[in-house]
Amino acid sequence: MTHPANRIILAFISAGLCLLILEFCIIRPWGFGTAAFSWQRMNSLKSLGHTDFIRRSDIPGLLYELKPDLNTWYQMVPFSTNSRGMADDEYSVSKPPGTYRVAVLGDSVSMAYGVPHKDNYHSLLEQRLNSPDSALVFEFLNFAVGGYGLPQYVAMLEHKALPFDPDMIMVGVYLNDFLALALQTEGKENSKSFLRIPPMLQCYLWKFLASRTFSRDRLGGSGRLSGDPEQQIHSIMIMAERYFHRISETGIRRRIPVAVLLLSHMATEETLNYFKAAGRIHLPGVNIIPAWKPFIGHSAQEFRIHPFDSHPNAEAHRMFASAVYEGMEKAGLWPREAYVQEREPPDQLLKAAPTFPPLKSLVDQAVKGDGRTTR
């Protein structure tokens, strides 16, 4: 007769083998396809802070920046930077004649996290605008870096983007930008941590089960703070407005328009609350483009880069690009004829005080709709 202890050991070994088979033969191939068996591509699933792709920055307000001349894999796709540490093609600082430049600021979504560079929303805009009959050559310069927020967008604009003489400032804003400010309002740090175990050795079965159990179907932490939600959103938007005002002032002084893109492929109630509030920010020269609206009625599961990461996939970026193009078209922001940069801004714009309309009953309006949240 088999000793009870041996039966227990045998049971544990059998269970372990079953879990290994489930992990390596079912879960990983389902989530990553053939890439699940590539050590190089699997180990590219690190957070940016746990790679050697970044270095300490000397620019005030930036703790880190991308290293130049990278040519590697990141989040399962090829990832490269140019000689100036931009996740983009090589561009000269001096702008060629007949060129219309757009400086893109943002975080991991705009950096092209988990999608090839050519499939990023602003790369798609660049391809669309550079039609054979276009009188201008459009260049979208990608200054976005994963993990950046509104304070870093301002620093990146003033110290890195402006020397390239952009004709437009485009700021890709995700819900996390507001949630980071939300943590500041309560004096909290973002406690989200990342495993330092090599991604190839992590348990994706557990990630799958945890995402189905605890996920709130969006990036970042819970974002839930104590107190009245309406008042929190009001306070957070006042903080956000300060950074947008800095960008607005830069745009006015440089005589270039500013487009703030509200990006989210997760049309949750929380997203509606924050983005509807952001849409009410009125600053001189700033145009708010609600690029999240096409995702209303869709499940965020459709737009994940893979089942274990909720960053937007290539299809989501195509929808972003289409929404941004249409929003910019409606606002009359795309140049149609030969571009003339020498245009004087109205003096009153530089003197105009920023306004912030009341957010009374904002949460109820976001849930019920106020005539401006649906198509």
C-alpha positions as CSV (number, residue, x, y, z in Angstrom):
1,M,0.0,0.0,0.0
2,T,1.3,3.4,-0.9
3,H,2.2,5.7,2.0
4,P,-0.2,8.7,2.3
5,A,2.7,11.1,2.2
6,N,3.7,9.6,-1.2
7,R,0.2,10.0,-2.5
8,I,0.2,13.7,-1.5
9,I,3.6,14.2,-3.2
10,L,2.4,12.4,-6.3
11,A,-0.8,14.6,-6.4
12,F,1.3,17.8,-6.1
13,I,3.6,16.6,-8.9
14,S,0.6,15.7,-11.1
15,A,-1.1,19.0,-10.4
16,G,2.2,20.9,-11.2
17,L,2.6,19.0,-14.5
18,C,-1.0,19.8,-15.4
19,L,-0.4,23.5,-14.7
20,L,2.8,23.5,-16.7
21,I,1.0,21.9,-19.7
22,L,-1.8,24.4,-19.4
23,E,0.6,27.3,-19.1
24,F,2.9,26.4,-22.0
25,C,0.7,24.5,-24.3
26,I,-2.6,26.3,-24.0
27,I,-2.5,29.7,-22.3
28,R,0.7,31.2,-23.9
29,P,0.0,30.0,-27.5
30,W,-3.5,31.3,-27.1
31,G,-2.3,34.7,-25.9
32,F,0.9,35.2,-28.0
33,G,0.8,32.6,-30.8
34,T,4.2,31.3,-32.0
35,A,5.9,34.2,-30.2
36,A,5.2,32.4,-27.0
37,F,8.2,30.2,-27.8
38,S,10.6,33.0,-28.5
39,W,12.8,33.9,-25.5
40,Q,13.6,37.3,-27.1
41,R,10.0,38.3,-27.8
42,M,8.6,37.0,-24.5
43,N,11.3,38.8,-22.5
44,S,10.3,42.1,-24.3
45,L,7.2,42.1,-22.1
46,K,8.9,44.2,-19.5
47,S,7.7,47.5,-18.2
48,L,9.8,50.4,-19.6
49,G,11.4,51.0,-16.2
50,H,12.8,47.5,-16.1
51,T,14.5,47.7,-19.5
52,D,17.8,49.2,-20.4
53,F,16.0,51.5,-22.9
54,I,16.0,54.6,-20.7
55,R,18.5,56.8,-19.1
56,R,18.5,59.6,-16.6
57,S,17.5,62.9,-18.2
58,D,19.2,66.3,-17.5
59,I,16.1,68.2,-18.5
60,P,14.2,69.7,-15.6
61,G,10.9,67.9,-15.0
62,L,12.0,64.7,-16.7
63,L,13.4,61.9,-14.6
64,Y,14.3,59.7,-17.6
65,E,14.2,59.7,-21.3
66,L,14.6,57.1,-24.1
67,K,18.1,56.2,-25.2
68,P,19.0,57.1,-28.7
69,D,19.7,54.6,-31.6
70,L,17.8,51.6,-30.1
71,N,17.0,48.7,-32.3
72,T,15.3,46.0,-30.3
73,W,12.0,44.4,-29.3
74,Y,9.5,45.8,-26.9
75,Q,6.1,44.4,-26.0
76,M,6.4,41.8,-28.7
77,V,7.0,44.2,-31.6
78,P,10.2,45.8,-33.1
79,F,11.1,49.0,-31.3
80,S,13.6,51.6,-32.3
81,T,14.6,55.2,-31.5
82,N,16.4,57.8,-33.6
83,S,19.6,59.6,-32.8
84,R,17.7,62.0,-30.5
85,G,15.9,59.3,-28.5
86,M,12.5,59.6,-30.2
87,A,10.5,56.5,-30.9
88,D,10.3,57.6,-34.5
89,D,12.2,57.9,-37.8
90,E,15.2,60.2,-38.2
91,Y,14.3,63.9,-38.6
92,S,16.6,66.9,-39.1
93,V,16.1,69.7,-36.5
94,S,15.8,72.3,-39.3
95,K,12.5,72.0,-41.0
96,P,12.6,71.4,-44.8
97,P,10.7,73.9,-47.0
98,G,7.1,72.9,-47.7
99,T,6.9,70.8,-44.5
100,Y,4.1,70.9,-41.9
101,R,5.3,69.5,-38.6
102,V,3.2,68.1,-35.8
103,A,4.9,67.6,-32.4
104,V,3.2,64.6,-30.7
105,L,3.4,64.5,-26.9
106,G,2.0,61.6,-24.8
107,D,2.6,58.5,-22.8
108,S,2.9,54.8,-23.7
109,V,-0.2,54.9,-25.9
110,S,1.2,57.6,-28.2
111,M,4.7,56.1,-28.0
112,A,3.3,53.0,-29.7
113,Y,3.3,50.4,-26.9
114,G,2.8,47.0,-28.3
115,V,2.1,48.1,-31.9
116,P,4.5,48.6,-34.8
117,H,5.5,52.3,-35.3
118,K,3.7,52.4,-38.7
119,D,0.4,51.4,-37.0
120,N,0.5,54.1,-34.3
121,Y,-2.4,56.6,-34.7
122,H,-0.2,59.5,-35.5
123,S,1.8,57.5,-38.1
124,L,-1.5,56.6,-39.7
125,L,-2.5,60.3,-39.7
126,E,0.9,61.1,-41.4
127,Q,0.3,58.5,-44.0
128,R,-3.2,59.7,-44.7
129,L,-2.3,63.4,-45.0
130,N,0.7,62.7,-47.2
131,S,-1.6,61.9,-50.2
132,P,-0.2,62.3,-53.8
133,D,-2.2,65.5,-54.3
134,S,-1.0,67.2,-51.0
135,A,0.8,70.5,-51.4
136,L,2.6,69.9,-48.1
137,V,4.8,67.2,-46.6
138,F,3.4,66.3,-43.2
139,E,5.8,65.1,-40.5
140,F,4.4,63.8,-37.1
141,L,7.3,63.8,-34.7
142,N,6.8,61.4,-31.8
143,F,8.0,62.8,-28.5
144,A,5.9,60.5,-26.4
145,V,7.5,58.3,-23.8
146,G,5.9,55.6,-21.7
147,G,5.2,56.6,-18.1
148,Y,5.1,60.3,-18.8
149,G,2.2,62.5,-17.6
150,L,1.1,66.1,-18.0
151,P,4.1,67.6,-16.2
152,Q,6.5,65.7,-18.5
153,Y,4.5,66.7,-21.6
154,V,5.2,70.4,-20.7
155,A,8.9,69.8,-20.1
156,M,9.2,67.7,-23.3
157,L,7.5,70.4,-25.3
158,E,9.6,73.2,-24.1
159,H,13.0,71.5,-24.1
160,K,12.8,69.0,-26.9
161,A,9.9,69.6,-29.3
162,L,10.1,73.3,-29.9
163,P,13.7,73.3,-31.4
164,F,12.1,71.2,-34.3
165,D,9.9,74.2,-35.1
166,P,6.6,72.4,-35.1
167,D,3.5,73.9,-36.8
168,M,1.1,72.2,-34.4
169,I,1.2,70.7,-30.9
170,M,-0.7,67.4,-30.5
171,V,-1.1,66.1,-27.0
172,G,-2.4,62.5,-26.6
173,V,-4.1,62.3,-23.2
174,Y,-5.2,59.0,-21.6
175,L,-7.2,58.5,-18.5
176,N,-4.1,57.7,-16.5
177,D,-2.9,61.3,-16.9
178,F,-5.9,62.4,-14.8
179,L,-5.6,59.5,-12.4
180,A,-2.0,60.4,-11.7
181,L,-3.2,63.9,-10.7
182,A,-5.9,62.2,-8.6
183,L,-3.3,60.5,-6.5
184,Q,-1.5,63.8,-6.0
185,T,-4.7,65.4,-4.6
186,E,-4.6,62.8,-1.8
187,G,-0.8,62.8,-1.4
188,K,-0.6,59.2,-2.6
189,E,2.0,57.5,-4.7
190,N,1.2,55.1,-7.5
191,S,1.8,51.9,-5.7
192,K,1.5,49.7,-8.8
193,S,4.5,47.4,-8.9
194,F,5.9,45.2,-11.6
195,L,7.4,41.7,-11.2
196,R,11.1,41.7,-11.8
197,I,10.9,38.0,-12.8
198,P,11.9,37.6,-16.5
199,P,8.6,37.6,-18.5
200,M,9.5,34.2,-19.9
201,L,9.3,32.7,-16.4
202,Q,6.2,34.5,-15.3
203,C,2.8,32.7,-14.9
204,Y,0.4,33.9,-17.5
205,L,-2.3,31.6,-16.3
206,W,-2.3,33.6,-13.1
207,K,-2.3,36.9,-15.0
208,F,-5.3,35.6,-17.1
209,L,-7.3,34.6,-14.0
210,A,-6.4,37.8,-12.1
211,S,-7.4,40.0,-15.1
212,R,-10.8,38.3,-15.2
213,T,-11.3,38.5,-11.5
214,F,-9.9,41.9,-10.5
215,S,-9.7,43.9,-13.8
216,R,-11.7,47.1,-14.1
217,D,-11.2,46.9,-17.9
218,R,-8.8,49.7,-18.2
219,L,-5.2,50.7,-17.7
220,G,-3.7,51.7,-14.4
221,G,-4.9,51.4,-10.9
222,S,-8.3,51.7,-9.4
223,G,-8.4,55.5,-9.5
224,R,-11.0,55.4,-6.7
225,L,-10.4,58.1,-4.1
226,S,-12.2,58.9,-1.0
227,G,-14.7,61.8,-0.9
228,D,-17.2,63.1,-3.4
229,P,-16.5,62.0,-7.0
230,E,-17.8,65.2,-8.5
231,Q,-15.6,67.4,-6.4
232,Q,-12.6,65.2,-7.1
233,I,-13.1,65.5,-10.8
234,H,-13.4,69.3,-10.4
235,S,-10.2,69.5,-8.4
236,I,-8.3,67.2,-10.8
237,M,-9.4,69.2,-13.8
238,I,-8.2,72.5,-12.2
239,M,-4.8,70.8,-11.8
240,A,-4.8,69.5,-15.4
241,E,-5.9,72.9,-16.7
242,R,-2.7,74.5,-15.3
243,Y,-0.6,72.2,-17.5
244,F,-2.9,72.7,-20.5
245,H,-2.6,76.5,-20.0
246,R,1.2,76.2,-20.1
247,I,0.9,74.4,-23.4
248,S,-1.7,76.8,-24.6
249,E,0.5,79.8,-23.8
250,T,3.4,78.2,-25.7
251,G,1.2,77.6,-28.7
252,I,-0.1,81.2,-28.8
253,R,3.4,82.7,-28.4
254,R,4.7,80.4,-31.2
255,R,1.6,81.1,-33.3
256,I,0.7,77.4,-33.6
257,P,-2.5,75.5,-32.7
258,V,-2.8,73.0,-30.0
259,A,-4.9,69.8,-30.2
260,V,-5.6,67.8,-27.1
261,L,-6.6,64.2,-28.0
262,L,-8.7,62.4,-25.5
263,L,-7.7,58.8,-26.1
264,S,-9.3,55.8,-24.6
265,H,-10.5,52.5,-26.1
266,M,-12.3,51.7,-22.8
267,A,-15.6,53.6,-22.7
268,T,-16.2,53.0,-19.0
269,E,-18.3,55.2,-16.8
270,E,-15.1,56.5,-15.2
271,T,-13.7,57.5,-18.6
272,L,-16.9,59.3,-19.5
273,N,-16.7,61.3,-16.2
274,Y,-13.1,62.4,-16.7
275,F,-13.2,63.0,-20.4
276,K,-16.5,64.9,-20.4
277,A,-14.9,67.2,-17.7
278,A,-11.8,67.6,-19.8
279,G,-14.0,68.4,-22.8
280,R,-15.3,71.4,-20.9
281,I,-11.8,73.0,-20.4
282,H,-11.7,76.2,-22.5
283,L,-8.3,77.7,-23.1
284,P,-7.2,80.0,-25.9
285,G,-5.9,78.1,-28.9
286,V,-6.6,74.7,-27.5
287,N,-8.9,72.3,-29.4
288,I,-10.2,69.2,-27.6
289,I,-10.7,66.2,-29.8
290,P,-12.8,63.4,-28.2
291,A,-11.1,60.4,-29.9
292,W,-12.7,58.0,-27.4
293,K,-16.3,58.3,-28.7
294,P,-16.0,55.6,-31.5
295,F,-15.5,53.0,-28.7
296,I,-18.8,53.6,-27.0
297,G,-20.7,50.3,-27.1
298,H,-17.6,48.2,-27.7
299,S,-15.9,46.0,-25.2
300,A,-12.3,46.9,-24.4
301,Q,-11.4,43.2,-24.8
302,E,-11.7,43.7,-28.5
303,F,-8.8,46.2,-28.5
304,R,-6.1,44.7,-26.2
305,I,-2.7,44.2,-27.7
306,H,-2.9,40.7,-26.1
307,P,-5.1,39.1,-23.4
308,F,-2.7,40.0,-20.6
309,D,-2.3,43.7,-21.4
310,S,-5.0,46.3,-22.0
311,H,-3.0,48.8,-24.0
312,P,-4.7,49.6,-27.3
313,N,-3.9,47.3,-30.3
314,A,-3.5,48.3,-34.0
315,E,-7.3,48.3,-34.6
316,A,-7.8,50.7,-31.8
317,H,-5.1,53.0,-33.2
318,R,-6.8,53.0,-36.6
319,M,-10.0,54.1,-34.9
320,F,-8.1,56.8,-33.0
321,A,-6.6,58.0,-36.2
322,S,-10.0,58.2,-37.9
323,A,-11.6,60.0,-35.0
324,V,-8.7,62.5,-34.7
325,Y,-8.7,63.1,-38.5
326,E,-12.5,63.8,-38.4
327,G,-12.3,65.9,-35.3
328,M,-9.4,68.0,-36.7
329,E,-11.3,68.4,-40.0
330,K,-14.4,69.6,-38.2
331,A,-12.3,72.1,-36.2
332,G,-10.7,73.3,-39.4
333,L,-7.2,72.5,-38.1
334,W,-5.7,70.8,-41.1
335,P,-3.9,73.2,-43.5
336,R,-5.5,73.1,-47.0
337,E,-3.3,75.4,-49.0
338,A,0.3,76.6,-49.0
339,Y,1.1,77.1,-45.3
340,V,2.0,80.6,-44.2
341,Q,3.6,80.6,-40.7
342,E,3.8,84.3,-40.3
343,R,0.4,85.1,-38.8
344,E,-0.1,87.4,-35.8
345,P,-2.2,86.0,-32.9
346,P,-4.9,88.3,-31.5
347,D,-3.4,90.2,-28.6
348,Q,-6.3,89.4,-26.4
349,L,-5.5,85.7,-26.5
350,L,-2.3,86.3,-24.6
351,K,-4.1,88.2,-22.0
352,A,-7.2,86.0,-21.8
353,A,-7.7,84.4,-18.4
354,P,-8.4,80.6,-18.6
355,T,-12.0,79.7,-17.9
356,F,-13.3,76.6,-16.3
357,P,-17.1,76.0,-16.5
358,P,-18.9,74.6,-13.5
359,L,-19.1,70.8,-13.2
360,K,-22.4,70.7,-11.5
361,S,-24.0,67.2,-11.6
362,L,-21.1,66.0,-13.9
363,V,-21.3,62.4,-12.8
364,D,-25.1,62.2,-13.5
365,Q,-24.6,64.0,-16.8
366,A,-21.9,61.5,-17.9
367,V,-24.1,58.6,-17.1
368,K,-27.3,60.0,-18.6
369,G,-25.7,61.9,-21.5
370,D,-26.2,65.6,-22.1
371,G,-26.4,65.7,-25.9
372,R,-22.6,65.9,-26.4
373,T,-21.4,62.4,-25.4
374,T,-23.0,60.3,-28.1
375,R,-22.9,60.4,-31.9
